[in-house]
Amino acid sequence: MAERKVTVEAEVGLHARPAATFVQAAAKADIDVTVARQGGEPVNAKSILMVMGLDVRQGETIVIRAEGEGAEELLDELAAIASAP
């Protein structure tokens, strides 16, 4: 299991366009991916409604986990999306 802690820098947190881009990237690979607010319950990162339902705001830290071949590379990509301003 690979993991990244990322501070969300998007002006609107993980909502609308940032969330859609995040989910599209997560859905690309045949890897189980979850995202959670720090200390919160993980949700499936391949569902736009679940990710948007996290209500993550700018400056909050999220934890992204993935398991499977290519998980490290996928997490790097997802971390870059989540931390982009």
C-alpha positions as CSV (number, residue, x, y, z in Angstrom):
1,M,0.0,0.0,0.0
2,A,1.4,3.4,-1.1
3,E,0.4,6.6,0.6
4,R,0.8,10.4,0.1
5,K,-0.2,13.2,2.5
6,V,-1.1,16.3,0.4
7,T,-2.1,19.8,1.3
8,V,-4.9,20.9,-1.0
9,E,-4.0,24.2,-2.6
10,A,-6.8,24.5,-5.2
11,E,-8.8,27.7,-4.5
12,V,-12.0,25.8,-4.1
13,G,-10.6,22.6,-2.5
14,L,-11.5,19.3,-4.1
15,H,-14.7,20.5,-5.8
16,A,-16.0,20.7,-9.3
17,R,-13.1,20.8,-11.8
18,P,-10.3,19.8,-9.5
19,A,-12.3,16.8,-8.3
20,A,-13.3,15.8,-11.8
21,T,-9.7,15.9,-12.9
22,F,-8.6,14.0,-9.8
23,V,-11.2,11.2,-10.4
24,Q,-10.4,10.9,-14.1
25,A,-6.7,10.4,-13.2
26,A,-7.6,7.8,-10.5
27,A,-9.9,6.0,-12.9
28,K,-7.2,5.5,-15.5
29,A,-5.4,2.6,-13.8
30,D,-6.6,-0.7,-12.6
31,I,-5.6,0.2,-9.0
32,D,-7.7,0.6,-5.9
33,V,-7.4,4.2,-4.8
34,T,-8.9,6.0,-1.8
35,V,-8.8,9.5,-0.5
36,A,-9.5,10.8,3.0
37,R,-9.4,14.0,5.0
38,Q,-6.6,13.7,7.5
39,G,-7.9,11.4,10.3
40,G,-11.1,10.7,8.3
41,E,-12.6,7.7,6.7
42,P,-11.3,6.8,3.2
43,V,-13.6,6.9,0.2
44,N,-13.3,5.5,-3.3
45,A,-11.3,8.0,-5.3
46,K,-12.9,6.8,-8.6
47,S,-16.3,8.3,-7.7
48,I,-16.8,12.1,-8.4
49,L,-19.6,12.2,-5.8
50,M,-17.6,10.6,-3.1
51,V,-14.6,12.9,-3.7
52,M,-16.7,16.0,-3.8
53,G,-18.6,14.8,-0.7
54,L,-15.3,15.0,1.3
55,D,-15.8,18.8,1.2
56,V,-12.0,19.4,1.4
57,R,-11.1,23.1,1.6
58,Q,-8.0,24.9,0.6
59,G,-5.2,24.3,3.0
60,E,-6.5,21.0,4.4
61,T,-4.5,17.9,4.2
62,I,-5.8,14.8,2.5
63,V,-4.3,11.2,2.5
64,I,-4.3,9.3,-0.8
65,R,-3.7,5.6,-0.7
66,A,-3.3,3.2,-3.6
67,E,-2.5,-0.5,-3.9
68,G,-1.3,-2.3,-7.0
69,E,1.2,-2.1,-9.8
70,G,2.0,1.5,-10.7
71,A,0.5,2.9,-7.4
72,E,3.5,5.1,-6.7
73,E,3.3,6.8,-10.1
74,L,-0.4,7.2,-9.9
75,L,-0.2,8.8,-6.4
76,D,2.5,11.2,-7.7
77,E,0.0,12.3,-10.4
78,L,-2.9,12.6,-8.0
79,A,-0.8,14.5,-5.5
80,A,0.2,17.0,-8.2
81,I,-3.5,17.5,-9.1
82,A,-4.6,18.0,-5.5
83,S,-1.7,20.4,-4.6
84,A,-2.0,22.6,-7.8
85,P,-3.1,26.1,-7.1
